[in-house]
């Protein structure tokens, strides 16, 4: 239930790229500058069916000069939209469970712990849902 299907993995990996001319710009994370890559290199990166390190890709592009500054938070919406909806359902389910478990807890420490877990899960889930609804920014 928490694993990514191949199409979902591809959709998430595609968020690391932005089109530029005949190729693409690759961002390793939101605070790294954009590195130019070819369409073939991008395809090799996103066609993996699993999430994990791509050491060969990073070795291949090592030493290339950045062509764009870091994206900062502007890519957050596309990343959140690429995360399957079932992950949000799990967050909200965990929030409800934590809050309900806090109601029936025996000790005050257990009660506050469960309420805190439920509240954090609810806050993360609401934040995720809110960011998913933001318009795509480029």
N, CA, C and O atoms as a GROMACS GRO file, in nm:
protein
  552
    1UNK      N    1   0.082  -0.120   0.000
    1UNK     CA    2   0.000   0.000   0.000
    1UNK      C    3   0.086   0.126   0.000
    1UNK      O    4   0.047   0.227  -0.059
    2UNK      N    5   0.200   0.122   0.065
    2UNK     CA    6   0.287   0.239   0.068
    2UNK      C    7   0.392   0.240  -0.041
    2UNK      O    8   0.471   0.334  -0.049
    3UNK      N    9   0.396   0.138  -0.124
    3UNK     CA   10   0.496   0.134  -0.230
    3UNK      C   11   0.443   0.208  -0.353
    3UNK      O   12   0.323   0.227  -0.371
    4UNK      N   13   0.538   0.249  -0.438
    4UNK     CA   14   0.503   0.318  -0.561
    4UNK      C   15   0.492   0.217  -0.675
    4UNK      O   16   0.574   0.127  -0.686
    5UNK      N   17   0.392   0.234  -0.758
    5UNK     CA   18   0.381   0.157  -0.881
    5UNK      C   19   0.476   0.222  -0.983
    5UNK      O   20   0.515   0.337  -0.965
    6UNK      N   21   0.514   0.149  -1.088
    6UNK     CA   22   0.608   0.207  -1.186
    6UNK      C   23   0.564   0.342  -1.243
    6UNK      O   24   0.646   0.433  -1.254
    7UNK      N   25   0.438   0.357  -1.278
    7UNK     CA   26   0.390   0.484  -1.334
    7UNK      C   27   0.396   0.595  -1.229
    7UNK      O   28   0.425   0.710  -1.263
    8UNK      N   29   0.368   0.563  -1.103
    8UNK     CA   30   0.374   0.663  -0.996
    8UNK      C   31   0.518   0.704  -0.969
    8UNK      O   32   0.546   0.821  -0.945
    9UNK      N   33   0.608   0.607  -0.973
    9UNK     CA   34   0.749   0.637  -0.954
    9UNK      C   35   0.798   0.730  -1.065
    9UNK      O   36   0.870   0.826  -1.039
   10UNK      N   37   0.760   0.701  -1.187
   10UNK     CA   38   0.800   0.784  -1.301
   10UNK      C   39   0.747   0.926  -1.285
   10UNK      O   40   0.820   1.023  -1.308
   11UNK      N   41   0.621   0.938  -1.248
   11UNK     CA   42   0.560   1.070  -1.232
   11UNK      C   43   0.635   1.152  -1.126
   11UNK      O   44   0.656   1.272  -1.144
   12UNK      N   45   0.674   1.087  -1.017
   12UNK     CA   46   0.749   1.157  -0.913
   12UNK      C   47   0.888   1.195  -0.960
   12UNK      O   48   0.935   1.305  -0.933
   13UNK      N   49   0.956   1.104  -1.029
   13UNK     CA   50   1.091   1.133  -1.078
   13UNK      C   51   1.090   1.243  -1.183
   13UNK      O   52   1.188   1.318  -1.194
   14UNK      N   53   0.984   1.256  -1.260
   14UNK     CA   54   0.974   1.361  -1.362
   14UNK      C   55   0.971   1.501  -1.301
   14UNK      O   56   1.002   1.598  -1.370
   15UNK      N   57   0.935   1.513  -1.174
   15UNK     CA   58   0.931   1.645  -1.111
   15UNK      C   59   1.070   1.705  -1.092
   15UNK      O   60   1.082   1.823  -1.062
   16UNK      N   61   1.175   1.626  -1.109
   16UNK     CA   62   1.311   1.676  -1.095
   16UNK      C   63   1.359   1.748  -1.220
   16UNK      O   64   1.469   1.804  -1.221
   17UNK      N   65   1.278   1.748  -1.326
   17UNK     CA   66   1.319   1.806  -1.454
   17UNK      C   67   1.226   1.916  -1.498
   17UNK      O   68   1.106   1.914  -1.469
   18UNK      N   69   1.283   2.014  -1.568
   18UNK     CA   70   1.205   2.118  -1.634
   18UNK      C   71   1.255   2.128  -1.777
   18UNK      O   72   1.375   2.120  -1.800
   19UNK      N   73   1.164   2.145  -1.874
   19UNK     CA   74   1.208   2.156  -2.013
   19UNK      C   75   1.290   2.283  -2.035
   19UNK      O   76   1.264   2.387  -1.975
   20UNK      N   77   1.389   2.272  -2.122
   20UNK     CA   78   1.470   2.388  -2.159
   20UNK      C   79   1.527   2.363  -2.298
   20UNK      O   80   1.615   2.278  -2.315
   21UNK      N   81   1.478   2.437  -2.394
   21UNK     CA   82   1.523   2.418  -2.532
   21UNK      C   83   1.491   2.277  -2.579
   21UNK      O   84   1.380   2.228  -2.563
   22UNK      N   85   1.593   2.212  -2.639
   22UNK     CA   86   1.576   2.076  -2.688
   22UNK      C   87   1.597   1.972  -2.580
   22UNK      O   88   1.571   1.854  -2.601
   23UNK      N   89   1.643   2.014  -2.463
   23UNK     CA   90   1.670   1.921  -2.354
   23UNK      C   91   1.593   1.956  -2.228
   23UNK      O   92   1.481   2.007  -2.234
   24UNK      N   93   1.655   1.928  -2.116
   24UNK     CA   94   1.592   1.950  -1.986
   24UNK      C   95   1.695   2.003  -1.888
   24UNK      O   96   1.816   1.995  -1.911
   25UNK      N   97   1.644   2.056  -1.779
   25UNK     CA   98   1.728   2.097  -1.668
   25UNK      C   99   1.692   2.006  -1.551
   25UNK      O  100   1.574   1.989  -1.519
   26UNK      N  101   1.794   1.948  -1.488
   26UNK     CA  102   1.773   1.855  -1.376
   26UNK      C  103   1.807   1.925  -1.245
   26UNK      O  104   1.911   1.990  -1.232
   27UNK      N  105   1.717   1.911  -1.148
   27UNK     CA  106   1.737   1.963  -1.013
   27UNK      C  107   1.743   1.845  -0.918
   27UNK      O  108   1.644   1.773  -0.901
   28UNK      N  109   1.857   1.824  -0.855
   28UNK     CA  110   1.870   1.711  -0.763
   28UNK      C  111   1.778   1.728  -0.642
   28UNK      O  112   1.720   1.631  -0.592
   29UNK      N  113   1.766   1.851  -0.595
   29UNK     CA  114   1.673   1.886  -0.487
   29UNK      C  115   1.635   2.031  -0.507
   29UNK      O  116   1.683   2.096  -0.600
   30UNK      N  117   1.552   2.083  -0.421
   30UNK     CA  118   1.499   2.218  -0.446
   30UNK      C  119   1.600   2.329  -0.422
   30UNK      O  120   1.579   2.442  -0.467
   31UNK      N  121   1.708   2.302  -0.353
   31UNK     CA  122   1.807   2.406  -0.329
   31UNK      C  123   1.932   2.390  -0.416
   31UNK      O  124   2.028   2.464  -0.400
   32UNK      N  125   1.931   2.294  -0.508
   32UNK     CA  126   2.044   2.278  -0.598
   32UNK      C  127   2.015   2.347  -0.730
   32UNK      O  128   1.900   2.354  -0.772
   33UNK      N  129   2.118   2.399  -0.797
   33UNK     CA  130   2.096   2.464  -0.926
   33UNK      C  131   2.063   2.363  -1.034
   33UNK      O  132   2.088   2.243  -1.018
   34UNK      N  133   2.008   2.412  -1.143
   34UNK     CA  134   1.967   2.325  -1.253
   34UNK      C  135   2.084   2.288  -1.343
   34UNK      O  136   2.160   2.375  -1.385
   35UNK      N  137   2.097   2.160  -1.372
   35UNK     CA  138   2.204   2.107  -1.456
   35UNK      C  139   2.142   2.064  -1.590
   35UNK      O  140   2.041   1.994  -1.590
   36UNK      N  141   2.200   2.105  -1.702
   36UNK     CA  142   2.144   2.064  -1.831
   36UNK      C  143   2.164   1.915  -1.857
   36UNK      O  144   2.271   1.860  -1.832
   37UNK      N  145   2.059   1.851  -1.909
   37UNK     CA  146   2.066   1.709  -1.946
   37UNK      C  147   1.991   1.693  -2.078
   37UNK      O  148   1.906   1.774  -2.114
   38UNK      N  149   2.024   1.587  -2.149
   38UNK     CA  150   1.957   1.558  -2.276
   38UNK      C  151   1.825   1.485  -2.248
   38UNK      O  152   1.800   1.437  -2.137
   39UNK      N  153   1.744   1.477  -2.350
   39UNK     CA  154   1.617   1.404  -2.337
   39UNK      C  155   1.643   1.256  -2.311
   39UNK      O  156   1.567   1.192  -2.239
   40UNK      N  157   1.749   1.202  -2.369
   40UNK     CA  158   1.782   1.061  -2.349
   40UNK      C  159   1.826   1.036  -2.204
   40UNK      O  160   1.789   0.935  -2.144
   41UNK      N  161   1.904   1.128  -2.148
   41UNK     CA  162   1.947   1.114  -2.009
   41UNK      C  163   1.828   1.123  -1.914
   41UNK      O  164   1.819   1.047  -1.817
   42UNK      N  165   1.738   1.215  -1.943
   42UNK     CA  166   1.617   1.228  -1.861
   42UNK      C  167   1.535   1.099  -1.866
   42UNK      O  168   1.488   1.050  -1.764
   43UNK      N  169   1.518   1.046  -1.986
   43UNK     CA  170   1.439   0.924  -2.002
   43UNK      C  171   1.502   0.807  -1.926
   43UNK      O  172   1.432   0.727  -1.864
   44UNK      N  173   1.634   0.797  -1.931
   44UNK     CA  174   1.702   0.691  -1.857
   44UNK      C  175   1.679   0.706  -1.707
   44UNK      O  176   1.666   0.606  -1.636
   45UNK      N  177   1.673   0.830  -1.659
   45UNK     CA  178   1.652   0.855  -1.517
   45UNK      C  179   1.510   0.823  -1.474
   45UNK      O  180   1.489   0.756  -1.372
   46UNK      N  181   1.412   0.869  -1.549
   46UNK     CA  182   1.272   0.853  -1.507
   46UNK      C  183   1.213   0.717  -1.542
   46UNK      O  184   1.106   0.682  -1.491
   47UNK      N  185   1.279   0.639  -1.626
   47UNK     CA  186   1.223   0.509  -1.663
   47UNK      C  187   1.251   0.400  -1.561
   47UNK      O  188   1.203   0.287  -1.576
   48UNK      N  189   1.326   0.432  -1.456
   48UNK     CA  190   1.346   0.332  -1.350
   48UNK      C  191   1.212   0.307  -1.284
   48UNK      O  192   1.134   0.400  -1.266
   49UNK      N  193   1.184   0.185  -1.247
   49UNK     CA  194   1.055   0.153  -1.186
   49UNK      C  195   1.059   0.162  -1.034
   49UNK      O  196   0.956   0.144  -0.969
   50UNK      N  197   1.173   0.190  -0.977
   50UNK     CA  198   1.186   0.198  -0.831
   50UNK      C  199   1.246   0.332  -0.793
   50UNK      O  200   1.317   0.395  -0.872
   51UNK      N  201   1.218   0.375  -0.672
   51UNK     CA  202   1.280   0.497  -0.619
   51UNK      C  203   1.407   0.459  -0.547
   51UNK      O  204   1.409   0.362  -0.472
   52UNK      N  205   1.510   0.532  -0.568
   52UNK     CA  206   1.638   0.502  -0.503
   52UNK      C  207   1.747   0.584  -0.568
   52UNK      O  208   1.721   0.671  -0.650
   53UNK      N  209   1.870   0.555  -0.530
   53UNK     CA  210   1.979   0.634  -0.584
   53UNK      C  211   2.002   0.599  -0.731
   53UNK      O  212   1.974   0.488  -0.775
   54UNK      N  213   2.051   0.692  -0.803
   54UNK     CA  214   2.086   0.673  -0.943
   54UNK      C  215   2.229   0.720  -0.959
   54UNK      O  216   2.256   0.823  -1.020
   55UNK      N  217   2.320   0.642  -0.905
   55UNK     CA  218   2.462   0.679  -0.899
   55UNK      C  219   2.519   0.702  -1.038
   55UNK      O  220   2.593   0.798  -1.059
   56UNK      N  221   2.487   0.616  -1.132
   56UNK     CA  222   2.542   0.630  -1.267
   56UNK      C  223   2.499   0.762  -1.330
   56UNK      O  224   2.580   0.828  -1.394
   57UNK      N  225   2.374   0.801  -1.312
   57UNK     CA  226   2.326   0.928  -1.368
   57UNK      C  227   2.401   1.044  -1.307
   57UNK      O  228   2.444   1.134  -1.379
   58UNK      N  229   2.418   1.044  -1.176
   58UNK     CA  230   2.486   1.155  -1.110
   58UNK      C  231   2.635   1.161  -1.147
   58UNK      O  232   2.692   1.270  -1.154
   59UNK      N  233   2.696   1.046  -1.169
   59UNK     CA  234   2.836   1.046  -1.214
   59UNK      C  235   2.846   1.104  -1.355
   59UNK      O  236   2.940   1.176  -1.387
   60UNK      N  237   2.748   1.071  -1.440
   60UNK     CA  238   2.748   1.118  -1.578
   60UNK      C  239   2.736   1.270  -1.586
   60UNK      O  240   2.797   1.331  -1.673
   61UNK      N  241   2.658   1.330  -1.498
   61UNK     CA  242   2.638   1.476  -1.507
   61UNK      C  243   2.732   1.555  -1.415
   61UNK      O  244   2.728   1.678  -1.412
   62UNK      N  245   2.815   1.484  -1.339
   62UNK     CA  246   2.908   1.553  -1.247
   62UNK      C  247   2.999   1.645  -1.327
   62UNK      O  248   3.051   1.608  -1.433
   63UNK      N  249   3.019   1.763  -1.276
   63UNK     CA  250   3.108   1.859  -1.340
   63UNK      C  251   3.041   1.950  -1.441
   63UNK      O  252   3.104   2.044  -1.488
   64UNK      N  253   2.917   1.925  -1.476
   64UNK     CA  254   2.847   2.014  -1.569
   64UNK      C  255   2.813   2.144  -1.498
   64UNK      O  256   2.775   2.146  -1.380
   65UNK      N  257   2.827   2.252  -1.570
   65UNK     CA  258   2.799   2.383  -1.513
   65UNK      C  259   2.649   2.406  -1.502
   65UNK      O  260   2.575   2.379  -1.597
   66UNK      N  261   2.602   2.455  -1.388
   66UNK     CA  262   2.459   2.486  -1.372
   66UNK      C  263   2.416   2.595  -1.470
   66UNK      O  264   2.494   2.686  -1.501
   67UNK      N  265   2.293   2.586  -1.517
   67UNK     CA  266   2.240   2.687  -1.609
   67UNK      C  267   2.124   2.766  -1.550
   67UNK      O  268   2.084   2.868  -1.607
   68UNK      N  269   2.071   2.722  -1.438
   68UNK     CA  270   1.962   2.794  -1.372
   68UNK      C  271   1.986   2.791  -1.222
   68UNK      O  272   2.052   2.701  -1.171
   69UNK      N  273   1.932   2.890  -1.150
   69UNK     CA  274   1.944   2.888  -1.004
   69UNK      C  275   1.852   2.782  -0.944
   69UNK      O  276   1.770   2.722  -1.013
   70UNK      N  277   1.865   2.762  -0.816
   70UNK     CA  278   1.780   2.666  -0.744
   70UNK      C  279   1.633   2.706  -0.756
   70UNK      O  280   1.601   2.824  -0.770
   71UNK      N  281   1.546   2.609  -0.752
   71UNK     CA  282   1.402   2.635  -0.765
   71UNK      C  283   1.339   2.682  -0.635
   71UNK      O  284   1.235   2.747  -0.637
   72UNK      N  285   1.398   2.650  -0.523
   72UNK     CA  286   1.337   2.684  -0.395
   72UNK      C  287   1.205   2.611  -0.379
   72UNK      O  288   1.196   2.492  -0.411
   73UNK      N  289   1.104   2.679  -0.331
   73UNK     CA  290   0.976   2.615  -0.305
   73UNK      C  291   0.883   2.608  -0.424
   73UNK      O  292   0.773   2.554  -0.412
   74UNK      N  293   0.923   2.662  -0.539
   74UNK     CA  294   0.829   2.668  -0.651
   74UNK      C  295   0.793   2.532  -0.709
   74UNK      O  296   0.694   2.521  -0.781
   75UNK      N  297   0.870   2.430  -0.680
   75UNK     CA  298   0.842   2.296  -0.732
   75UNK      C  299   0.759   2.212  -0.636
   75UNK      O  300   0.722   2.099  -0.669
   76UNK      N  301   0.730   2.265  -0.519
   76UNK     CA  302   0.660   2.186  -0.417
   76UNK      C  303   0.525   2.134  -0.465
   76UNK      O  304   0.490   2.020  -0.438
   77UNK      N  305   0.450   2.216  -0.535
   77UNK     CA  306   0.318   2.173  -0.581
   77UNK      C  307   0.325   2.054  -0.675
   77UNK      O  308   0.246   1.961  -0.664
   78UNK      N  309   0.420   2.057  -0.770
   78UNK     CA  310   0.430   1.945  -0.864
   78UNK      C  311   0.474   1.817  -0.793
   78UNK      O  312   0.429   1.709  -0.830
   79UNK      N  313   0.560   1.829  -0.694
   79UNK     CA  314   0.601   1.711  -0.618
   79UNK      C  315   0.483   1.656  -0.538
   79UNK      O  316   0.461   1.534  -0.536
   80UNK      N  317   0.408   1.743  -0.473
   80UNK     CA  318   0.293   1.698  -0.394
   80UNK      C  319   0.186   1.635  -0.483
   80UNK      O  320   0.122   1.538  -0.443
   81UNK      N  321   0.166   1.690  -0.604
   81UNK     CA  322   0.068   1.631  -0.696
   81UNK      C  323   0.114   1.495  -0.748
   81UNK      O  324   0.032   1.413  -0.788
   82UNK      N  325   0.244   1.471  -0.748
   82UNK     CA  326   0.297   1.343  -0.796
   82UNK      C  327   0.286   1.233  -0.690
   82UNK      O  328   0.296   1.115  -0.724
   83UNK      N  329   0.265   1.269  -0.566
   83UNK     CA  330   0.250   1.169  -0.459
   83UNK      C  331   0.106   1.115  -0.466
   83UNK      O  332   0.011   1.193  -0.465
   84UNK      N  333   0.091   0.985  -0.472
   84UNK     CA  334  -0.044   0.927  -0.486
   84UNK      C  335  -0.138   0.968  -0.372
   84UNK      O  336  -0.095   0.989  -0.259
   85UNK      N  337  -0.265   0.978  -0.404
   85UNK     CA  338  -0.368   1.020  -0.309
   85UNK      C  339  -0.375   0.925  -0.190
   85UNK      O  340  -0.411   0.968  -0.080
   86UNK      N  341  -0.342   0.798  -0.208
   86UNK     CA  342  -0.353   0.704  -0.097
   86UNK      C  343  -0.258   0.741   0.018
   86UNK      O  344  -0.285   0.706   0.133
   87UNK      N  345  -0.149   0.812  -0.011
   87UNK     CA  346  -0.061   0.856   0.096
   87UNK      C  347  -0.130   0.960   0.183
   87UNK      O  348  -0.112   0.962   0.305
   88UNK      N  349  -0.210   1.047   0.121
   88UNK     CA  350  -0.288   1.144   0.198
   88UNK      C  351  -0.395   1.076   0.280
   88UNK      O  352  -0.422   1.115   0.394
   89UNK      N  353  -0.457   0.973   0.222
   89UNK     CA  354  -0.559   0.898   0.296
   89UNK      C  355  -0.498   0.831   0.418
   89UNK      O  356  -0.560   0.825   0.524
   90UNK      N  357  -0.376   0.781   0.404
   90UNK     CA  358  -0.308   0.719   0.518
   90UNK      C  359  -0.277   0.823   0.625
   90UNK      O  360  -0.290   0.794   0.744
   91UNK      N  361  -0.236   0.943   0.584
   91UNK     CA  362  -0.210   1.050   0.681
   91UNK      C  363  -0.337   1.084   0.759
   91UNK      O  364  -0.335   1.095   0.882
   92UNK      N  365  -0.447   1.102   0.686
   92UNK     CA  366  -0.572   1.138   0.754
   92UNK      C  367  -0.624   1.024   0.840
   92UNK      O  368  -0.678   1.047   0.948
   93UNK      N  369  -0.608   0.901   0.793
   93UNK     CA  370  -0.647   0.786   0.874
   93UNK      C  371  -0.565   0.778   1.002
   93UNK      O  372  -0.619   0.749   1.109
   94UNK      N  373  -0.434   0.804   0.991
   94UNK     CA  374  -0.348   0.806   1.110
   94UNK      C  375  -0.386   0.917   1.205
   94UNK      O  376  -0.378   0.901   1.327
   95UNK      N  377  -0.426   1.030   1.150
   95UNK     CA  378  -0.469   1.142   1.235
   95UNK      C  379  -0.593   1.105   1.314
   95UNK      O  380  -0.599   1.129   1.435
   96UNK      N  381  -0.690   1.048   1.247
   96UNK     CA  382  -0.813   1.009   1.315
   96UNK      C  383  -0.784   0.903   1.421
   96UNK      O  384  -0.835   0.911   1.533
   97UNK      N  385  -0.704   0.805   1.386
   97UNK     CA  386  -0.668   0.700   1.480
   97UNK      C  387  -0.596   0.756   1.602
   97UNK      O  388  -0.628   0.720   1.716
   98UNK      N  389  -0.500   0.845   1.579
   98UNK     CA  390  -0.426   0.904   1.692
   98UNK      C  391  -0.516   0.986   1.783
   98UNK      O  392  -0.505   0.977   1.905
   99UNK      N  393  -0.605   1.064   1.725
   99UNK     CA  394  -0.695   1.146   1.806
   99UNK      C  395  -0.794   1.059   1.883
   99UNK      O  396  -0.822   1.086   2.000
  100UNK      N  397  -0.845   0.955   1.820
  100UNK     CA  398  -0.937   0.865   1.890
  100UNK      C  399  -0.865   0.785   1.999
  100UNK      O  400  -0.920   0.766   2.107
  101UNK      N  401  -0.743   0.739   1.972
  101UNK     CA  402  -0.667   0.664   2.072
  101UNK      C  403  -0.636   0.754   2.192
  101UNK      O  404  -0.629   0.707   2.306
  102UNK      N  405  -0.617   0.884   2.166
  102UNK     CA  406  -0.595   0.977   2.276
  102UNK      C  407  -0.716   0.988   2.368
  102UNK      O  408  -0.702   1.010   2.488
  103UNK      N  409  -0.835   0.973   2.311
  103UNK     CA  410  -0.956   0.981   2.391
  103UNK      C  411  -0.971   0.864   2.487
  103UNK      O  412  -1.027   0.879   2.596
  104UNK      N  413  -0.920   0.747   2.448
  104UNK     CA  414  -0.938   0.629   2.533
  104UNK      C  415  -0.812   0.590   2.609
  104UNK      O  416  -0.808   0.487   2.676
  105UNK      N  417  -0.710   0.673   2.598
  105UNK     CA  418  -0.583   0.642   2.666
  105UNK      C  419  -0.601   0.647   2.818
  105UNK      O  420  -0.682   0.724   2.871
  106UNK      N  421  -0.524   0.562   2.887
  106UNK     CA  422  -0.535   0.552   3.033
  106UNK      C  423  -0.456   0.662   3.106
  106UNK      O  424  -0.507   0.721   3.201
  107UNK      N  425  -0.336   0.687   3.062
  107UNK     CA  426  -0.252   0.784   3.133
  107UNK      C  427  -0.248   0.917   3.058
  107UNK      O  428  -0.264   0.921   2.936
  108UNK      N  429  -0.227   1.026   3.132
  108UNK     CA  430  -0.217   1.157   3.066
  108UNK      C  431  -0.101   1.162   2.965
  108UNK      O  432  -0.115   1.225   2.859
  109UNK      N  433   0.010   1.099   2.996
  109UNK     CA  434   0.124   1.101   2.904
  109UNK      C  435   0.088   1.031   2.773
  109UNK      O  436   0.121   1.080   2.665
  110UNK      N  437   0.021   0.917   2.784
  110UNK     CA  438  -0.020   0.843   2.664
  110UNK      C  439  -0.123   0.924   2.585
  110UNK      O  440  -0.119   0.928   2.462
  111UNK      N  441  -0.214   0.987   2.656
  111UNK     CA  442  -0.317   1.068   2.591
  111UNK      C  443  -0.254   1.181   2.510
  111UNK      O  444  -0.288   1.200   2.394
  112UNK      N  445  -0.162   1.257   2.572
  112UNK     CA  446  -0.098   1.368   2.503
  112UNK      C  447  -0.010   1.321   2.388
  112UNK      O  448   0.000   1.387   2.286
  113UNK      N  449   0.054   1.206   2.406
  113UNK     CA  450   0.135   1.152   2.298
  113UNK      C  451   0.048   1.117   2.177
  113UNK      O  452   0.081   1.153   2.064
  114UNK      N  453  -0.063   1.050   2.200
  114UNK     CA  454  -0.151   1.011   2.090
  114UNK      C  455  -0.216   1.133   2.025
  114UNK      O  456  -0.227   1.140   1.902
  115UNK      N  457  -0.257   1.229   2.106
  115UNK     CA  458  -0.314   1.352   2.050
  115UNK      C  459  -0.209   1.428   1.969
  115UNK      O  460  -0.240   1.482   1.863
  116UNK      N  461  -0.087   1.431   2.018
  116UNK     CA  462   0.021   1.499   1.944
  116UNK      C  463   0.048   1.430   1.811
  116UNK      O  464   0.062   1.497   1.708
  117UNK      N  465   0.054   1.298   1.812
  117UNK     CA  466   0.075   1.223   1.687
  117UNK      C  467  -0.040   1.247   1.589
  117UNK      O  468  -0.018   1.268   1.470
  118UNK      N  469  -0.161   1.244   1.641
  118UNK     CA  470  -0.277   1.270   1.556
  118UNK      C  471  -0.277   1.411   1.500
  118UNK      O  472  -0.309   1.432   1.383
  119UNK      N  473  -0.242   1.508   1.584
  119UNK     CA  474  -0.241   1.648   1.540
  119UNK      C  475  -0.133   1.671   1.434
  119UNK      O  476  -0.157   1.741   1.336
  120UNK      N  477  -0.016   1.614   1.454
  120UNK     CA  478   0.092   1.630   1.356
  120UNK      C  479   0.053   1.565   1.224
  120UNK      O  480   0.074   1.622   1.117
  121UNK      N  481  -0.004   1.446   1.230
  121UNK     CA  482  -0.048   1.377   1.109
  121UNK      C  483  -0.156   1.457   1.038
  121UNK      O  484  -0.156   1.467   0.915
  122UNK      N  485  -0.248   1.514   1.112
  122UNK     CA  486  -0.353   1.596   1.054
  122UNK      C  487  -0.294   1.721   0.989
  122UNK      O  488  -0.334   1.758   0.879
  123UNK      N  489  -0.201   1.787   1.056
  123UNK     CA  490  -0.139   1.908   1.002
  123UNK      C  491  -0.062   1.878   0.873
  123UNK      O  492  -0.071   1.953   0.776
  124UNK      N  493   0.013   1.769   0.873
  124UNK     CA  494   0.087   1.731   0.752
  124UNK      C  495  -0.010   1.696   0.640
  124UNK      O  496   0.012   1.736   0.526
  125UNK      N  497  -0.114   1.623   0.670
  125UNK     CA  498  -0.213   1.587   0.570
  125UNK      C  499  -0.285   1.708   0.512
  125UNK      O  500  -0.306   1.716   0.391
  126UNK      N  501  -0.322   1.802   0.597
  126UNK     CA  502  -0.388   1.924   0.549
  126UNK      C  503  -0.292   2.009   0.465
  126UNK      O  504  -0.332   2.066   0.363
  127UNK      N  505  -0.166   2.017   0.508
  127UNK     CA  506  -0.066   2.090   0.430
  127UNK      C  507  -0.046   2.026   0.293
  127UNK      O  508  -0.038   2.095   0.192
  128UNK      N  509  -0.037   1.893   0.292
  128UNK     CA  510  -0.021   1.819   0.167
  128UNK      C  511  -0.140   1.846   0.074
  128UNK      O  512  -0.122   1.873  -0.044
  129UNK      N  513  -0.261   1.839   0.130
  129UNK     CA  514  -0.381   1.862   0.049
  129UNK      C  515  -0.386   2.005  -0.003
  129UNK      O  516  -0.425   2.028  -0.118
  130UNK      N  517  -0.348   2.101   0.079
  130UNK     CA  518  -0.350   2.241   0.038
  130UNK      C  519  -0.250   2.267  -0.073
  130UNK      O  520  -0.281   2.336  -0.170
  131UNK      N  521  -0.130   2.213  -0.062
  131UNK     CA  522  -0.028   2.235  -0.164
  131UNK      C  523  -0.067   2.167  -0.294
  131UNK      O  524  -0.038   2.219  -0.402
  132UNK      N  525  -0.133   2.052  -0.287
  132UNK     CA  526  -0.178   1.983  -0.408
  132UNK      C  527  -0.278   2.067  -0.486
  132UNK      O  528  -0.287   2.056  -0.609
  133UNK      N  529  -0.352   2.151  -0.418
  133UNK     CA  530  -0.455   2.231  -0.482
  133UNK      C  531  -0.401   2.360  -0.543
  133UNK      O  532  -0.471   2.427  -0.619
  134UNK      N  533  -0.277   2.395  -0.512
  134UNK     CA  534  -0.219   2.517  -0.567
  134UNK      C  535  -0.197   2.501  -0.716
  134UNK      O  536  -0.170   2.391  -0.764
  135UNK      N  537  -0.210   2.610  -0.791
  135UNK     CA  538  -0.185   2.600  -0.936
  135UNK      C  539  -0.038   2.570  -0.963
  135UNK      O  540   0.049   2.608  -0.885
  136UNK      N  541  -0.011   2.503  -1.073
  136UNK     CA  542   0.125   2.469  -1.113
  136UNK      C  543   0.202   2.597  -1.144
  136UNK      O  544   0.155   2.682  -1.220
  137UNK      N  545   0.321   2.610  -1.086
  137UNK     CA  546   0.406   2.727  -1.112
  137UNK      C  547   0.530   2.681  -1.186
  137UNK      O  548   0.586   2.576  -1.154
  138UNK      N  549   0.571   2.757  -1.282
  138UNK     CA  550   0.693   2.726  -1.358
  138UNK      C  551   0.785   2.842  -1.356
  138UNK      O  552   0.893   2.835  -1.415
   0.00000   0.00000   0.00000
